[in-house]
Amino acid sequence: METYKTDKTVVELFAGVGGFNLGLKKSGWKVIMANQWEPGKKSQWAFDCYNEHFKDSVNLNVDVATVLAEDIPAHELLVGGFPCQDYSVASTLANSKGIQGKKGVLWWEIYRIASDKKPRFILLENVDRLLKSPARQRGRDFGIILSCLLSLGYSIEWRVINAADYGFPQRRRRTFIFATKDTAVQEKLYANKEAENVLLHSGFFAVPFGCHPYAGTRVRKIEIPKDIKSVSDDFSAPFENSGYCIDYVCYTYRVDSVYDGHRMTLGDILEKNVSEIFYIKPEDEPQWAYLKGAKKEKRVTSTGHEYNYSEGPIAYPDYLDKPSRTMLTGESTKNRSTHVIRDPETGKLRLLTPMECERLNGFPDNWTNTGMSQKFRYFCMGNALVVGLIEIMGKRINEIR
Ligand SMILES: C[S@@+](CC[C@H](N)C(=O)[O-])C[C@H]1O[C@@H](n2cnc3c(N)ncnc32)[C@H](O)[C@@H]1O
């Protein structure tokens, strides 16, 4: 068995304002290096916020593609929330020196760093559609991720988790990917076990995030090709919301959450005495009502083509006795997905405050109040993750390591 001299150390890529760092710190892990860079922006607000809060790690504000593996210290756990992009491999890029994806596609930076540093554990976060992308070759991009990690000796487990299903006050659904190359841990988690048992009871995610099978579904077996280029060209598979993969064989199962703990709602995280600036002006109310309402209308594209547009209504105002909808980066701008609530103290319609948005993700109050504009505070929370989920996953790694 390999020995790991990097006890509970973490390198955090795509660090944003530090959701992974906060959650992992609470579970006893220590980020020693972080990288965060907002492409094409002179002001690096997310990095500045991160750097202000985490002074005990080496924090790099450069394009991850320029970070040399030799400058990254050995570490036990590599983490990051990276974007869902097109991960395909162009034929000119599949060369004898190893596979290389398209420039600017950030998965390949994770792969490069993991190949070199070989951390014992990897924990990644992405949007839920990662499992189905791209639409014309469903499952290809996730197949590429699996094939890459398998080629480095990792086993991989994934689960789509909606934070609200486990008591958090926001419906935020994300794909989490856990990988390990420690054979003793792999054995403990997967050897001599029924796939169904791993995915429902004993696996990395099933223990802290209880689940049962979705009605009428069964475990599917999927083989992953060893050649990453052939995954890119031909592979397609119906990955469900849970699964694991070891030695190029995957098992995937559609599951539903099981949870009987305390459930928080949007109403639980509201501030009191909210400033007038967050209130909707009476003259803007009809426009908000229109944005949120059902539509069936003719629209014209920029090229003059006329088409029928329709959408159903969404809650207006948002329910206070339920978890919120997913926060997006455009939260607070005048668009349909911005939350509008009826303030319980005044009875008037208003937007959420930046601090309420921090609370929806489980960040400490005023976390992003580090010099950036209100607009960026919302933007950073739209990009961030639910800290409490990461704390649970950090503790779960403690149990199995
Ligand atoms: C989904 S967000 C991660 C948010 C983070 N987990 C948090 O809790 O705040 C992805 C982050 O990657 C950063 N990013 C995008 N391209 C990058 C690049 N080329 N190098 C480094 N960071 C990059 C973005 O600025 C963004 O903050």
The ligand as an ORCA input file, in Angstrom:
! r2SCAN-3c Opt
* xyz 0 1
  C     -18.155     27.142    -10.607
  S     -17.036     28.347    -10.051
  C     -16.434     27.606     -8.569
  C     -16.965     28.263     -7.338
  C     -16.387     27.773     -6.028
  N     -16.575     26.363     -5.825
  C     -16.996     28.546     -4.874
  O     -17.457     27.958     -3.908
  O     -17.016     29.776     -4.928
  C     -15.684     28.178    -11.157
  C     -14.574     29.175    -10.940
  O     -13.519     28.899    -11.864
  C     -12.910     30.130    -12.226
  N     -12.181     29.960    -13.494
  C     -12.701     29.941    -14.750
  N     -11.716     29.780    -15.660
  C     -10.544     29.689    -14.964
  C      -9.189     29.504    -15.351
  N      -8.849     29.406    -16.629
  N      -8.243     29.440    -14.382
  C      -8.587     29.544    -13.077
  N      -9.864     29.727    -12.639
  C     -10.835     29.791    -13.580
  C     -14.100     31.094    -12.317
  O     -13.686     32.443    -12.159
  C     -14.998     30.609    -11.175
  O     -14.772     31.358     -9.998
*
